[in-house]
Amino acid sequence: MPSITGNELKQYFVPGWGISRNILFSHIHFFLGPHASVRPYSYQGREGYLVITPGPPLTEKQIEDLQNLSRQYEQQAAERMVVSRGQPEEDVFINRPIRVQQQRRCPPSYYRRYR
């Protein structure tokens, strides 16, 4: 296998709108080959992904495929959450806010000291 030097790699910003992190991370090698990598990235205030690859960037069709896979993934994840909470499946809404309990790492007295 030929080695890839830093000079041969190209970096591309891909806006994250409609693309699930899990889907992009698990499918990047399928679309761009074994030497491609991706990480979360912010560019000019927009959240997305930095794709690093020795080859060409993702095509518009590939990005549409990732968006479709992401929609399917998010729908299935929402359905799993609804079923696990015992709610009827017709209540599935992908972007429904879900209350989470956050536990503080420090006792409340710690936070009062810095007010």
Secondary structure by P-SEA (a helix, b strand, c coil): ccccccccbbbbbbccccccaaaaaacccccccccccccccccccbbbbbbbcccccccaaaaaaaaaaaaaaaaaaaaaaaaaacccccccccccbbbbbbbbcccaaaaaaac
